[in-house]
Amino acid sequence: MDPQRLRDMKRALGQTLARWRRARGLTQHDVARQVYSTRSTVANVECGRQVVDRVFWAQCESLLHAGGELIAGYDDYRSLEAQHRQEQAEAARRARWAAVLDSEMIAAVGSPEWSRDRGRLPPMGDVGSVTSADPSAVSVPAPHAAGFPAVRPEAVVEAAIQGVLVGGLRGGDKASQAGDTARRSFGGTGGDSDGMEGDMLRRVLLQQAITALAAGVSGSALDVIRTGLASSMSGQEAGDVDVAEWEEVGEEYGRAFYTLPPTSLMLHLAGDLADLQQTLAGSRGSRRADLSRVGAQLAAVMAMSLAKTGQFQTARRWWRTCRKAADTSGDPATRVWVRGQAAVHALYDRSSSRTTAVKRADEALAISGGRAYPGTAEALCASAQACALVGDATRAQFYTSTLTDVFGKLTGGVTADTGSIYQWPQRRLWHALSYVHSHLGQTKDALRAQQQALALMPDWAPAARAQVHLHTAMCLIRDGHLDDGASHAEQAITALPQSRRTALVVRLGHVVLDAVPEQQRRRSSVAGLREILTASASPDVA
């Protein structure tokens, strides 16, 4: 897709907003005031520089009575944007797999038919019979259809790893040995006389491995993939693994935390944590300390992902492991960071007292020794929020003032917003101030912080945007605008895909609901908010 098409669509969407605004005789300031935004944001949208989020467009649609044109235009734009990103990801996937698979197999795996049929694959005992799901692709014979016996899925996957990763990437004698190993897995005797060339066999084997994974073999088959991959590393011992590679793994998960649904992220993370455990077991000295630092990061990502899905009890165990790993590393920045994150997340855990959050924050600040780390800012954020929850405005003000000072001391690399949880960009500061002022009922300061936060909030952080909108809803309710506040909260949650309606968002939605005076909770707008919260909560969240 030509990126210019997206730019043209964004500009046309802005022009549509301007046309409806003028038709209703409103200025940009009028619109901004009534949709709880800023004049500069409205101006940027109208000239095609910004798109902002669905809540903004839903409110503009309601204000301007645009007959659905505005919200439909926004949805069309986001759909086209998603298509563009999918095409980019597909191109990257094809480039990565080109070294192992031929173009026909890549097309088969990426076809809509393959994706559609993944949920109704045959029982795992018959995995060997599945062939290419793309009827346009060259037919790939199933092993037992060619005279091979049916095999266990674990053997399929192990053979695939040996036959593809070893044979496809190394070549030479080892490739031949790998091909023989794969043939023996299917009852053959090795050599070319088995009636299937090595390249074709590897193609079949990889397809079977992909099929096994798609069918949900997340236990033993995944373990076979992991151990099979480890055994194909030219005899390299786990202790020889480059620490820099593991550090990059940690960085990748720091970015994926914002972009992947938590359940998907945890599945990937579990495998890497298992590998890291083995690597740590064979490491000593500074290497062990460095790997423990990565382990603390990955354990924290797991704990935060569990919190997102409402599994707070399990998350608490991961936070304990996380602190132990951080302390083993001896790295003060990591020790402070994990405790700061644990403190903030404890505020959302109904089974965890405010005292727990304060304790973790105090630990982080003591370890920091007055130094400005990302975790220092996170701990001060938790302390300010904990004070706001009990209405202690004086201490909350002290912590937010200290937080602002610490933010000014953070390096540019830390405050740059490149999409990693290990950074602490300015939007986090405004988000924290929005939380504190909203809970204290300081609505004027809260609305200013919300406008700043939303202006800096990227599209890839929709849940964070929703949280700020929920702060706005809380302020509206506190100021007596009950229907506007309840409707704003409902729109904020409805705008999120179901997979992004995390426990943290739902819990905050309940805080908004609780802000409504009890005698007013029969209002239809409030009932609508209650319904969307009930529908959004998983069994662990309710």
C-alpha positions as CSV (number, residue, x, y, z in Angstrom):
1,M,0.0,0.0,0.0
2,D,1.2,3.5,-0.9
3,P,1.7,5.4,2.4
4,Q,0.5,8.5,0.6
5,R,-3.0,7.0,0.6
6,L,-3.0,7.0,4.4
7,R,-1.8,10.6,4.5
8,D,-4.5,11.6,2.0
9,M,-7.2,9.8,4.1
10,K,-6.0,11.5,7.3
11,R,-6.2,14.9,5.6
12,A,-9.7,14.2,4.2
13,L,-10.9,13.1,7.7
14,G,-9.7,16.4,9.2
15,Q,-11.4,18.3,6.4
16,T,-14.7,16.5,7.1
17,L,-14.5,17.5,10.8
18,A,-13.9,21.2,9.8
19,R,-16.8,21.1,7.4
20,W,-19.2,19.8,10.0
21,R,-17.9,22.2,12.6
22,R,-18.5,25.2,10.3
23,A,-21.9,23.9,9.4
24,R,-22.9,24.0,13.1
25,G,-21.4,27.5,13.5
26,L,-18.8,26.5,16.0
27,T,-15.2,27.6,16.4
28,Q,-12.3,25.2,17.1
29,H,-12.3,26.5,20.6
30,D,-16.0,25.7,21.0
31,V,-15.4,22.1,19.9
32,A,-12.4,21.7,22.1
33,R,-14.2,22.9,25.2
34,Q,-17.2,20.6,24.6
35,V,-15.2,17.4,23.8
36,Y,-12.7,18.1,26.7
37,S,-9.7,18.7,24.4
38,T,-7.6,21.7,23.3
39,R,-8.0,24.1,20.4
40,S,-4.5,23.1,19.1
41,T,-5.6,19.4,19.0
42,V,-8.7,20.3,17.0
43,A,-6.6,22.5,14.6
44,N,-4.0,19.7,14.2
45,V,-6.8,17.2,13.4
46,E,-8.5,19.4,10.9
47,C,-5.2,20.1,8.9
48,G,-4.3,16.4,8.9
49,R,-1.4,16.4,11.4
50,Q,-3.2,14.3,14.0
51,V,-5.9,11.7,14.2
52,V,-6.1,11.2,18.0
53,D,-8.3,8.4,19.4
54,R,-11.9,7.1,18.9
55,V,-13.2,8.8,22.1
56,F,-12.5,12.2,20.5
57,W,-14.3,11.3,17.3
58,A,-17.3,9.8,19.1
59,Q,-17.7,13.0,21.1
60,C,-17.3,15.1,17.9
61,E,-19.9,12.9,16.2
62,S,-22.3,13.4,19.2
63,L,-21.7,17.2,19.3
64,L,-22.0,17.9,15.6
65,H,-24.7,15.4,14.7
66,A,-22.7,14.3,11.7
67,G,-24.9,11.4,10.8
68,G,-22.2,8.8,11.5
69,E,-19.8,10.3,8.9
70,L,-17.1,11.3,11.4
71,I,-17.0,8.0,13.4
72,A,-17.2,6.0,10.2
73,G,-14.4,8.0,8.6
74,Y,-12.2,7.4,11.7
75,D,-12.9,3.7,11.7
76,D,-12.1,3.5,8.0
77,Y,-8.8,5.3,8.6
78,R,-7.8,3.0,11.4
79,S,-8.8,-0.1,9.3
80,L,-6.6,1.1,6.5
81,E,-3.8,1.9,8.9
82,A,-4.0,-1.7,10.3
83,Q,-3.9,-3.1,6.8
84,H,-0.8,-1.1,6.1
85,R,0.9,-2.3,9.2
86,Q,-0.1,-5.9,8.5
87,E,1.4,-5.6,5.0
88,Q,4.6,-4.3,6.5
89,A,4.7,-7.1,9.0
90,E,4.0,-9.7,6.3
91,A,6.9,-8.3,4.2
92,A,9.2,-8.6,7.2
93,R,8.0,-12.1,7.9
94,R,8.7,-13.2,4.4
95,A,12.1,-11.7,4.5
96,R,12.9,-13.6,7.8
97,W,11.6,-16.9,6.5
98,A,13.2,-16.7,3.1
99,A,16.4,-18.4,4.3
100,V,14.5,-21.5,5.3
101,L,11.3,-21.8,3.3
102,D,10.5,-21.4,-0.4
103,S,8.0,-18.8,-1.5
104,E,5.1,-21.4,-1.9
105,M,5.4,-22.5,1.7
106,I,5.6,-19.0,3.0
107,A,2.4,-18.1,1.0
108,A,0.7,-21.2,2.4
109,V,1.4,-20.4,6.0
110,G,0.4,-16.8,5.6
111,S,-2.8,-17.5,3.6
112,P,-6.2,-16.6,5.0
113,E,-7.3,-20.2,4.6
114,W,-4.5,-21.4,6.9
115,S,-5.3,-18.7,9.5
116,R,-9.0,-19.5,9.3
117,D,-8.6,-23.2,9.6
118,R,-6.1,-23.2,12.5
119,G,-8.9,-23.6,15.1
120,R,-10.3,-26.8,13.6
121,L,-7.2,-29.0,12.9
122,P,-7.4,-32.7,13.3
123,P,-6.5,-34.4,16.5
124,M,-2.8,-34.3,17.3
125,G,-2.4,-38.0,16.5
126,D,-3.2,-37.1,12.9
127,V,-1.0,-34.0,12.6
128,G,1.1,-35.8,10.1
129,S,-1.8,-35.9,7.6
130,V,-2.2,-32.1,7.4
131,T,-1.0,-30.7,4.1
132,S,-0.9,-27.2,2.7
133,A,-4.1,-25.3,3.5
134,D,-3.6,-23.2,0.4
135,P,-5.1,-25.1,-2.6
136,S,-3.2,-22.8,-5.0
137,A,0.2,-23.9,-3.5
138,V,2.1,-26.8,-4.9
139,S,0.9,-30.0,-3.2
140,V,3.0,-31.1,-0.3
141,P,2.8,-34.8,0.4
142,A,1.9,-35.8,4.0
143,P,4.5,-38.2,5.5
144,H,2.2,-41.1,6.2
145,A,0.4,-40.6,2.9
146,A,3.8,-41.4,1.2
147,G,4.2,-44.6,3.1
148,F,5.5,-43.1,6.4
149,P,3.9,-44.2,9.7
150,A,1.9,-41.7,11.8
151,V,4.1,-40.0,14.3
152,R,3.8,-38.2,17.6
153,P,3.6,-34.4,17.3
154,E,6.7,-34.1,19.5
155,A,8.7,-36.1,17.0
156,V,7.3,-33.9,14.2
157,V,8.4,-30.8,15.8
158,E,11.8,-32.1,16.8
159,A,12.4,-33.4,13.3
160,A,11.4,-30.1,11.9
161,I,13.8,-28.2,14.1
162,Q,16.7,-30.5,13.2
163,G,15.8,-30.7,9.6
164,V,15.1,-27.1,8.9
165,L,17.2,-25.1,11.3
166,V,20.2,-27.3,11.1
167,G,19.9,-28.7,7.6
168,G,18.5,-25.5,6.1
169,L,21.0,-23.1,7.6
170,R,24.2,-25.1,7.8
171,G,24.5,-27.3,4.7
172,G,27.2,-29.8,4.1
173,D,27.6,-33.0,6.1
174,K,25.6,-31.8,9.0
175,A,22.7,-31.0,6.7
176,S,22.9,-34.5,5.4
177,Q,23.0,-35.9,9.0
178,A,20.0,-33.8,9.9
179,G,18.1,-35.0,6.9
180,D,18.8,-38.6,7.9
181,T,17.7,-37.8,11.5
182,A,14.4,-36.4,10.2
183,R,13.8,-39.3,7.9
184,R,14.4,-41.8,10.8
185,S,11.8,-39.8,12.8
186,F,9.3,-40.8,10.1
187,G,10.4,-44.4,9.8
188,G,12.9,-44.0,6.9
189,T,16.4,-45.3,6.8
190,G,18.3,-42.2,5.5
191,G,19.8,-41.4,2.1
192,D,18.1,-40.4,-1.1
193,S,16.4,-43.8,-1.6
194,D,13.6,-42.9,0.7
195,G,11.8,-41.1,-2.1
196,M,11.8,-37.6,-0.7
197,E,14.5,-35.0,-1.3
198,G,16.0,-33.2,1.7
199,D,14.6,-29.8,0.7
200,M,11.1,-31.2,0.2
201,L,11.3,-33.1,3.5
202,R,12.4,-30.0,5.4
203,R,9.5,-28.2,3.9
204,V,7.0,-30.8,5.0
205,L,8.5,-31.0,8.5
206,L,8.4,-27.3,9.1
207,Q,4.8,-27.2,7.9
208,Q,4.0,-30.0,10.4
209,A,5.7,-28.0,13.2
210,I,3.7,-24.9,12.4
211,T,0.6,-27.0,12.3
212,A,1.3,-28.5,15.7
213,L,1.8,-25.0,17.2
214,A,-1.3,-23.7,15.6
215,A,-3.3,-26.5,17.1
216,G,-2.3,-25.3,20.6
217,V,0.5,-27.8,21.5
218,S,2.0,-25.4,24.0
219,G,3.5,-27.9,26.4
220,S,5.7,-30.7,25.3
221,A,5.9,-29.7,21.6
222,L,7.1,-26.2,22.6
223,D,9.7,-27.8,24.9
224,V,10.9,-29.9,22.1
225,I,11.3,-26.8,19.9
226,R,13.3,-25.1,22.7
227,T,15.6,-28.0,23.5
228,G,15.9,-29.0,19.8
229,L,17.0,-25.5,19.0
230,A,19.5,-25.5,21.9
231,S,21.0,-28.8,20.8
232,S,21.6,-27.4,17.2
233,M,24.0,-24.7,18.3
234,S,27.2,-26.5,17.4
235,G,27.6,-27.9,20.9
236,Q,27.7,-24.4,22.4
237,E,27.2,-24.6,26.1
238,A,24.5,-22.5,27.8
239,G,27.2,-20.6,29.8
240,D,28.7,-19.3,26.5
241,V,25.6,-17.5,25.4
242,D,26.4,-13.8,24.8
243,V,24.9,-11.6,27.6
244,A,24.3,-8.9,25.0
245,E,21.8,-11.2,23.2
246,W,19.9,-11.7,26.4
247,E,19.9,-7.9,27.1
248,E,18.4,-7.4,23.7
249,V,15.7,-10.0,24.5
250,G,14.9,-8.0,27.6
251,E,14.7,-4.8,25.5
252,E,12.4,-6.5,23.0
253,Y,9.9,-7.5,25.8
254,G,10.1,-4.0,27.1
255,R,8.7,-2.8,23.8
256,A,6.3,-5.7,23.2
257,F,4.6,-5.0,26.6
258,Y,2.8,-2.1,24.9
259,T,2.0,-3.8,21.6
260,L,1.1,-7.4,22.4
261,P,-2.0,-8.6,24.2
262,P,-0.9,-9.8,27.7
263,T,-1.9,-13.4,27.2
264,S,0.1,-13.6,24.0
265,L,3.1,-11.9,25.6
266,M,3.1,-14.3,28.5
267,L,3.2,-17.3,26.2
268,H,6.3,-16.0,24.5
269,L,7.8,-14.9,27.7
270,A,7.4,-18.3,29.4
271,G,9.7,-20.0,26.9
272,D,12.4,-17.3,27.2
273,L,12.3,-17.5,30.9
274,A,12.8,-21.2,30.8
275,D,15.8,-20.7,28.6
276,L,17.2,-18.0,30.8
277,Q,16.8,-20.3,33.8
278,Q,19.1,-22.9,32.2
279,T,21.6,-20.2,31.1
280,L,21.8,-18.8,34.6
281,A,22.4,-22.3,36.1
282,G,25.7,-22.5,34.1
283,S,26.8,-18.9,34.8
284,R,29.1,-17.4,37.4
285,G,30.5,-14.1,38.4
286,S,29.8,-11.0,36.4
287,R,28.0,-13.0,33.8
288,R,25.5,-14.3,36.4
289,A,24.9,-10.8,37.7
290,D,24.2,-9.4,34.2
291,L,21.9,-12.3,33.4
292,S,20.1,-11.8,36.7
293,R,19.4,-8.2,35.7
294,V,17.8,-9.5,32.5
295,G,15.9,-12.0,34.6
296,A,14.6,-9.3,36.8
297,Q,13.3,-7.4,33.8
298,L,11.6,-10.4,32.3
299,A,10.0,-11.4,35.6
300,A,8.7,-7.9,36.0
301,V,7.2,-8.0,32.5
302,M,5.5,-11.3,33.5
303,A,4.2,-9.8,36.8
304,M,2.8,-6.7,35.0
305,S,1.2,-8.9,32.3
306,L,-0.4,-11.0,34.9
307,A,-1.7,-7.9,36.6
308,K,-3.2,-6.8,33.3
309,T,-5.2,-10.0,33.1
310,G,-6.3,-9.6,36.8
311,Q,-4.2,-12.5,38.1
312,F,-2.9,-10.4,41.0
313,Q,-2.1,-13.3,43.3
314,T,0.1,-14.9,40.8
315,A,1.6,-11.6,40.0
316,R,2.6,-11.1,43.6
317,R,4.7,-14.3,43.5
318,W,6.4,-13.0,40.3
319,W,7.2,-9.7,42.0
320,R,9.0,-11.6,44.8
321,T,11.1,-13.5,42.2
322,C,11.7,-10.2,40.4
323,R,13.1,-8.5,43.5
324,K,15.3,-11.5,44.3
325,A,16.7,-11.4,40.7
326,A,17.3,-7.7,40.9
327,D,19.1,-7.9,44.2
328,T,21.2,-10.8,42.9
329,S,22.3,-8.6,40.0
330,G,23.6,-5.9,42.4
331,D,22.5,-3.2,39.9
332,P,20.9,-0.3,41.8
333,A,18.9,1.0,38.8
334,T,17.3,-2.4,38.3
335,R,16.6,-2.8,42.0
336,V,14.9,0.6,42.1
337,W,13.0,0.0,38.9
338,V,11.4,-3.3,39.9
339,R,10.3,-2.0,43.2
340,G,8.9,1.2,41.7
341,Q,6.8,-0.9,39.2
342,A,5.7,-3.2,42.0
343,A,4.5,-0.2,44.0
344,V,2.4,1.3,41.2
345,H,0.8,-2.0,40.4
346,A,0.0,-2.8,44.0
347,L,-2.4,0.2,44.0
348,Y,-4.6,-1.7,41.5
349,D,-4.6,-5.0,43.6
350,R,-7.6,-5.1,45.8
351,S,-6.0,-7.8,47.9
352,S,-2.9,-5.8,48.5
353,S,-3.0,-2.9,51.0
354,R,-1.9,0.6,50.3
355,T,0.8,-0.1,52.8
356,T,2.4,-2.6,50.3
357,A,2.7,0.1,47.7
358,V,4.2,2.5,50.1
359,K,6.6,-0.1,51.4
360,R,7.9,-0.9,47.9
361,A,8.1,2.7,47.0
362,D,10.1,3.5,50.1
363,E,12.4,0.6,49.4
364,A,13.1,1.9,45.9
365,L,13.8,5.4,47.2
366,A,16.1,4.2,49.9
367,I,18.1,2.1,47.3
368,S,18.3,5.0,44.9
369,G,20.2,7.1,47.4
370,G,18.9,10.3,45.9
371,R,20.0,9.3,42.4
372,A,17.6,9.9,39.5
373,Y,16.7,6.5,37.9
374,P,13.5,5.7,35.9
375,G,12.5,3.6,38.9
376,T,13.0,6.6,41.2
377,A,10.4,8.4,39.2
378,E,8.1,5.4,39.3
379,A,8.4,5.1,43.0
380,L,7.6,8.8,43.6
381,C,4.7,8.3,41.3
382,A,3.4,5.4,43.4
383,S,3.9,7.4,46.6
384,A,2.0,10.4,45.3
385,Q,-0.9,8.2,44.0
386,A,-1.1,6.3,47.3
387,C,-1.4,9.6,49.2
388,A,-4.1,10.8,46.7
389,L,-6.1,7.7,47.3
390,V,-6.5,8.6,51.0
391,G,-7.0,12.3,50.3
392,D,-3.7,13.4,51.7
393,A,-3.2,16.4,49.5
394,T,-0.2,17.8,51.4
395,R,2.0,14.7,51.1
396,A,0.8,14.1,47.5
397,Q,1.9,17.6,46.6
398,F,5.3,16.9,48.2
399,Y,5.8,13.7,46.1
400,T,4.6,15.3,42.8
401,S,6.9,18.2,43.3
402,T,9.8,15.9,44.0
403,L,8.8,13.8,41.0
404,T,8.9,16.8,38.8
405,D,12.4,17.6,40.0
406,V,13.6,14.1,39.5
407,F,12.1,14.0,36.0
408,G,14.2,17.1,35.1
409,K,17.4,15.2,36.1
410,L,16.7,12.1,33.9
411,T,18.8,11.7,30.8
412,G,17.5,12.3,27.3
413,G,17.7,8.6,26.6
414,V,15.4,7.8,29.5
415,T,12.8,10.5,28.7
416,A,12.8,9.7,25.0
417,D,9.5,7.9,24.1
418,T,10.5,5.0,21.9
419,G,7.9,2.6,23.3
420,S,9.8,0.8,26.1
421,I,8.6,0.3,29.6
422,Y,12.2,0.9,30.8
423,Q,11.9,4.6,29.8
424,W,10.1,7.3,31.7
425,P,8.9,9.9,29.1
426,Q,7.1,13.1,29.8
427,R,3.7,11.6,29.1
428,R,4.2,9.4,32.2
429,L,4.7,12.5,34.3
430,W,1.5,14.1,33.1
431,H,-0.3,10.8,33.5
432,A,0.8,10.6,37.1
433,L,-0.3,14.2,37.7
434,S,-3.6,13.5,36.1
435,Y,-4.2,10.5,38.4
436,V,-3.2,12.4,41.6
437,H,-5.3,15.6,40.8
438,S,-8.3,13.6,39.7
439,H,-8.4,11.5,42.8
440,L,-8.0,14.6,45.0
441,G,-10.8,16.4,43.2
442,Q,-8.5,19.1,41.9
443,T,-10.3,19.1,38.6
444,K,-8.7,22.2,37.1
445,D,-5.2,21.0,37.5
446,A,-6.3,17.5,36.5
447,L,-7.9,18.6,33.2
448,R,-4.7,20.5,32.3
449,A,-2.6,17.4,33.1
450,Q,-5.0,15.2,31.0
451,Q,-4.7,17.5,28.0
452,Q,-0.9,17.4,28.2
453,A,-0.9,13.6,28.6
454,L,-3.3,12.9,25.7
455,A,-1.3,15.2,23.4
456,L,1.8,13.1,24.1
457,M,0.2,9.7,24.2
458,P,1.1,7.5,21.2
459,D,-1.4,5.4,19.3
460,W,0.3,2.2,20.5
461,A,-0.7,2.9,24.1
462,P,-4.5,2.7,23.8
463,A,-5.0,1.4,27.4
464,A,-3.0,4.3,28.8
465,R,-5.1,6.8,26.8
466,A,-8.2,5.1,28.2
467,Q,-7.0,5.5,31.7
468,V,-6.5,9.3,31.2
469,H,-10.0,9.6,29.7
470,L,-11.3,7.8,32.8
471,H,-9.5,10.4,34.9
472,T,-11.5,13.0,32.9
473,A,-14.7,11.2,33.6
474,M,-13.9,11.1,37.3
475,C,-13.4,14.9,37.2
476,L,-16.7,15.5,35.4
477,I,-18.6,13.5,37.9
478,R,-16.9,15.3,40.8
479,D,-17.9,18.6,39.3
480,G,-21.6,17.4,39.1
481,H,-21.7,16.5,35.4
482,L,-22.9,12.9,36.1
483,D,-24.3,12.0,32.7
484,D,-21.3,13.5,30.8
485,G,-18.8,11.8,33.1
486,A,-20.5,8.4,32.9
487,S,-20.9,8.6,29.1
488,H,-17.2,9.7,28.8
489,A,-16.1,6.7,30.8
490,E,-18.2,4.3,28.8
491,Q,-16.9,5.7,25.5
492,A,-13.3,5.4,26.7
493,I,-13.7,1.7,27.5
494,T,-15.9,0.9,24.4
495,A,-13.2,2.4,22.2
496,L,-10.7,-0.3,23.4
497,P,-10.6,-3.7,21.7
498,Q,-11.6,-6.4,24.2
499,S,-8.0,-7.6,24.5
500,R,-6.9,-4.2,25.6
501,R,-9.6,-3.8,28.4
502,T,-7.1,-4.8,31.0
503,A,-7.8,-5.3,34.7
504,L,-6.1,-2.0,35.3
505,V,-8.5,-0.2,33.0
506,V,-11.6,-2.0,34.4
507,R,-10.5,-1.3,38.0
508,L,-10.2,2.4,37.2
509,G,-13.6,2.3,35.6
510,H,-15.0,1.0,38.8
511,V,-13.4,4.0,40.6
512,V,-15.2,6.3,38.3
513,L,-18.5,4.4,38.9
514,D,-17.9,4.6,42.7
515,A,-17.6,8.4,42.4
516,V,-21.2,8.7,41.4
517,P,-23.4,9.4,44.5
518,E,-25.3,6.3,45.5
519,Q,-28.7,7.9,45.0
520,Q,-27.8,8.8,41.4
521,R,-26.7,5.3,40.3
522,R,-30.0,4.5,38.7
523,R,-29.4,7.0,35.8
524,S,-29.3,5.3,32.4
525,S,-25.9,6.7,31.7
526,V,-24.5,5.2,34.9
527,A,-26.2,1.9,34.1
528,G,-24.5,1.9,30.7
529,L,-21.1,2.3,32.3
530,R,-21.9,-0.5,34.7
531,E,-22.9,-2.8,31.9
532,I,-19.7,-2.1,29.9
533,L,-17.5,-2.7,33.0
534,T,-19.3,-6.0,33.6
535,A,-18.9,-7.1,30.0
536,S,-15.2,-6.1,29.9
537,A,-14.2,-7.9,33.1
538,S,-12.6,-11.4,32.9
539,P,-13.4,-13.9,35.7
540,D,-10.2,-12.8,37.3
541,V,-11.0,-9.1,37.1
542,A,-14.6,-9.1,38.3
